[in-house]
Amino acid sequence: MTVVASGSVAFDYILTFNGRFADHLMIEHAHSLNLSFLVESMEKRRGGVASNYAYNLALLGRPAAILATVGEDAGDYRHWLESQGVDCAGLVVLAGEQTATGFITTDLAHNQITGYFGGAMLRAGEIGLDQTVAEPEAVIIGPNAPAAMSRLVRECRERRLRWVYDPAHQLPRLSTAELLEGARGAWILIGSEYELELIRRQTGLGDTELAGMSEFVVTTYGSRGSAIQRGEQVFAIPPCPARQEMDPVGAGDAYRAGLVCGLLTGLGPERAGRLASVVGAYAVEQTGTVEHRFDLTQVRARYRDTYGHDPWDQPAAD
């Protein structure tokens, strides 16, 4: 069965700043902030969370489909996704629109400042699950137009489908009611340490209350690993070290794809989280979000090298 990946399909301009943002921030003057960073490099890449999820799922051998809106400039991108084995029937081209575009500046400490143009993504609420594969195994609801995220939550609930709720950089645009609705009944609620704290502050929920909203609550810590909570159980997931740290952009999306793949193939949360960490490490080792390559045999070998066992060796439950 197919995993539907929703969210943005975008072009990313990746800029590299050969310094640290923190060295140029004066908190006492934050009310009149005016900063400019001279960057050392700029590259245009394929990106967008829906593409990132689907691409990594396809590399792992899981059937993946995209549900998203793009502009008239995305023809070559669509052909490329199809060549990677991704179902693009739900990739809807909107006349007169431009594809979403992100401008991502990364410093030496891997901190990021991002400016984002929504473009065609802002009309994603016009499409729903009827535009993609029938009876998906799961739906990843990634950062998107708020109307689109709310629509997909509602449709997943009505159709009794599992969904992953990943609000990420759309948190500032989502209301408290929308956040609660997205988390309530989700299969997986996931975000970075910072994003989960934003969710707690906005909703007023503590750790225990938040854990009761979804089957799994997943917190990612970048190079420090992750934590997966199921009820009162918390699984600390050690990171898979990157062989070279080239670019952190897209690593979180790769992690999410690995986690979904692991859980859908019967792994318990601890092993699924470790599989996710391995997949995320591949993304860090290349510049761009969909430039890395691997197959399942390579992933299993790297998992064994990192964690000392094969993920699908018995017993797999944890």
C-alpha positions in Angstrom: 0.0 0.0 0.0 1.0 3.6 -0.6 2.0 6.4 1.7 0.7 9.8 0.6 3.1 12.6 1.3 1.5 16.1 1.4 3.0 19.5 2.0 5.1 21.7 -0.2 6.8 20.9 -3.4 9.3 23.6 -3.8 12.5 25.0 -5.2 15.2 25.7 -2.6 17.9 28.3 -2.8 20.5 27.1 -0.4 22.9 29.8 0.9 26.0 29.2 3.0 27.2 31.8 5.5 30.8 31.3 6.6 30.2 32.5 10.2 27.8 32.2 13.1 24.5 34.1 13.3 24.9 34.3 17.1 28.0 36.5 16.7 25.9 39.2 14.9 22.8 39.2 17.1 22.3 41.8 19.8 19.3 40.8 21.8 19.0 44.2 23.5 18.4 45.7 20.0 16.1 43.1 18.7 13.3 45.6 18.4 15.3 47.3 15.6 16.9 44.3 13.9 18.6 45.0 10.6 21.1 42.3 9.6 22.7 41.4 6.3 24.9 38.3 5.7 27.3 38.0 2.8 27.0 34.3 1.8 29.8 32.2 0.2 27.7 30.0 -2.0 24.2 29.7 -3.5 22.6 26.7 -5.2 19.1 26.1 -6.6 17.8 22.6 -5.6 14.7 20.6 -5.7 12.9 20.6 -2.4 9.7 20.8 -0.4 8.7 18.5 2.4 6.2 16.4 0.3 9.0 15.7 -2.2 11.5 15.0 0.5 9.2 12.5 2.3 8.2 10.7 -0.9 11.7 10.5 -2.3 13.1 8.9 0.8 10.2 6.5 1.0 10.8 5.5 -2.6 14.5 4.8 -1.9 13.4 2.6 1.0 11.2 0.6 -1.3 7.9 1.9 0.0 5.3 3.0 -2.6 4.9 6.8 -2.2 2.5 9.4 -3.7 2.6 13.2 -3.6 -0.5 15.3 -2.9 0.4 19.0 -3.5 0.0 22.0 -5.7 2.7 23.5 -7.9 3.1 26.2 -10.5 3.6 26.1 -14.2 7.3 26.1 -13.7 7.4 22.6 -12.1 7.1 20.4 -15.2 10.7 19.1 -15.1 10.5 18.6 -11.4 7.4 16.4 -11.9 9.1 14.3 -14.5 12.1 13.8 -12.2 9.9 12.7 -9.3 8.1 10.2 -11.6 11.6 8.9 -12.7 12.3 8.2 -9.0 9.2 6.0 -8.8 6.9 8.6 -7.0 3.2 8.6 -8.0 2.5 12.2 -9.1 -1.2 11.8 -10.0 -1.9 14.1 -7.0 0.6 16.7 -8.0 -1.7 19.4 -9.3 -0.4 22.2 -11.6 -2.2 25.5 -11.1 -2.3 27.9 -14.1 -0.8 31.3 -13.6 1.0 30.3 -10.3 4.7 29.8 -9.4 6.0 26.9 -7.4 6.8 27.6 -3.8 10.4 28.7 -3.2 12.5 28.7 -0.1 15.6 30.8 0.6 17.6 28.9 3.3 20.8 30.4 4.8 22.9 28.1 7.0 25.8 29.1 9.3 28.8 27.2 10.5 26.9 25.9 13.5 24.2 24.5 11.2 21.7 27.2 12.4 19.3 28.3 9.7 17.4 31.4 8.7 14.7 30.7 6.1 12.5 33.0 4.0 9.7 31.2 2.2 7.5 32.2 -0.8 4.3 30.1 -0.7 3.2 30.5 -4.4 1.0 27.6 -5.6 1.2 26.0 -2.2 -1.1 28.6 -0.7 -3.9 27.1 -2.7 -3.3 23.5 -1.6 -6.6 23.6 0.4 -8.4 23.2 -3.0 -7.3 19.6 -3.3 -7.8 16.5 -1.1 -7.4 12.8 -0.8 -9.8 12.2 -3.8 -7.0 13.5 -6.0 -4.5 10.8 -5.1 -4.3 7.0 -4.6 -7.3 5.2 -3.1 -7.0 3.8 0.5 -3.4 4.9 1.4 -1.6 3.1 4.1 -0.8 6.4 5.8 -0.8 10.1 5.1 2.0 12.5 6.1 0.5 15.9 6.7 3.5 18.2 6.4 3.8 22.0 6.6 1.4 23.4 4.0 -1.3 26.0 3.6 -3.2 25.8 6.9 -6.5 25.2 5.0 -4.9 22.2 3.3 -3.5 20.7 6.6 -6.9 21.1 8.3 -8.7 19.5 5.3 -6.4 16.5 5.3 -6.7 16.0 9.0 -10.5 16.0 8.6 -10.4 13.6 5.7 -8.1 11.2 7.4 -10.3 11.2 10.5 -13.4 10.6 8.4 -11.8 7.8 6.4 -10.1 6.3 9.5 -6.6 6.6 8.0 -3.4 7.0 9.9 -1.8 10.4 9.7 1.5 11.9 10.6 1.1 15.5 11.8 4.2 17.6 11.1 3.4 21.3 11.4 7.0 22.4 11.5 7.6 25.9 10.0 3.9 26.5 9.6 3.4 26.7 13.4 3.2 30.5 13.5 0.3 30.4 11.0 -1.7 27.7 12.7 -4.3 28.5 15.3 -4.5 26.7 18.7 -7.7 25.0 17.5 -6.0 23.8 14.3 -3.0 22.4 16.2 -5.2 20.6 18.7 -7.3 19.1 15.9 -4.2 18.0 14.0 -2.6 16.3 17.0 -5.8 14.7 18.4 -5.9 11.2 17.2 -2.8 11.4 15.0 -0.7 8.3 14.5 2.5 10.4 14.9 3.0 14.0 16.1 6.5 15.0 15.3 8.7 18.1 15.5 12.1 19.4 16.5 12.8 20.2 20.2 12.0 23.9 19.4 8.8 23.1 17.5 7.4 20.8 20.2 8.0 23.5 22.8 6.1 26.0 20.6 3.2 23.5 20.4 3.2 23.1 24.2 3.2 26.9 24.7 0.5 27.6 22.2 -1.8 24.8 23.3 -1.0 25.0 27.0 -0.5 21.2 27.2 2.2 19.5 29.3 4.2 16.5 28.2 1.7 14.0 29.7 -1.3 15.7 28.1 0.5 16.0 24.7 1.4 12.4 24.8 -2.2 11.5 25.3 -3.2 13.2 22.1 -1.4 11.0 19.6 -0.1 7.4 19.5 3.5 8.6 19.2 5.0 11.9 20.0 8.4 12.3 18.4 11.0 15.0 19.3 14.1 15.4 17.1 17.3 16.9 18.4 19.4 17.1 15.2 22.9 15.5 15.7 21.9 14.6 19.3 19.4 12.0 18.2 15.7 11.9 19.0 13.1 10.7 21.5 9.9 8.7 20.7 7.1 8.7 23.3 4.3 6.2 23.3 2.0 6.7 26.3 4.3 6.7 29.4 7.2 5.0 27.6 10.0 7.2 26.2 12.6 5.7 23.8 15.8 7.6 23.6 17.1 7.2 20.0 20.9 7.6 19.6 22.0 9.4 16.4 23.6 7.7 13.4 26.8 9.8 12.9 27.2 11.5 9.5 30.3 10.5 7.6 30.6 14.1 6.5 28.4 17.0 7.5 27.5 18.9 4.3 24.0 20.3 4.7 21.3 19.6 7.4 18.4 20.8 5.2 16.1 17.9 4.5 17.5 15.6 7.2 14.4 15.9 9.3 12.2 15.0 6.4 14.4 12.0 5.6 14.1 11.0 9.3 10.3 11.1 9.1 10.3 8.9 6.0 12.5 6.4 7.7 10.3 6.4 10.8 7.1 5.8 8.8 8.8 3.0 6.8 10.0 1.3 10.0 6.7 1.4 11.8 4.8 0.3 8.8 7.1 -2.7 8.3 6.5 -3.9 11.9 9.4 -2.4 13.8 8.9 -1.2 17.3 9.5 2.5 18.0 13.1 2.1 19.1 14.2 0.3 16.0 12.1 2.4 13.7 13.7 5.5 15.3 17.2 4.1 14.7 16.2 3.3 11.1 15.0 6.9 10.8 18.3 8.2 12.1 20.2 6.2 9.5 18.1 7.6 6.7 18.5 11.2 8.1 22.3 10.8 8.1 22.4 10.1 4.3 20.6 13.5 3.8 23.1 15.4 5.9 26.0 14.0 3.8 24.9 15.8 0.6 24.0 19.4 -0.3 20.3 19.5 -1.1 17.4 17.6 0.2 17.0 15.0 -2.5 20.6 14.6 -3.7 21.5 11.5 -1.6 21.1 8.0 -2.8 20.8 4.6 -1.0 19.0 1.4 -1.2 17.5 -0.8 1.5 20.5 -3.1 1.5 22.8 -0.2 2.2 20.6 1.2 4.9 20.5 -2.2 6.7 24.2 -2.5 6.5 24.8 1.0 7.9 22.2 0.3 10.7 24.1 -2.9 11.6 27.5 -1.0 11.6 26.0 1.8 13.9 23.7 -0.2 16.2 25.1 -3.7 16.2 22.2 -5.6 14.8 19.9 -5.8 11.8 16.6 -3.8 12.3 14.4 -6.7 11.2 16.2 -9.4 13.2 13.9 -10.9 15.8 12.7 -9.8 18.3 11.7 -6.6 16.5 9.1 -5.4 19.0 10.2 -2.9 21.6 
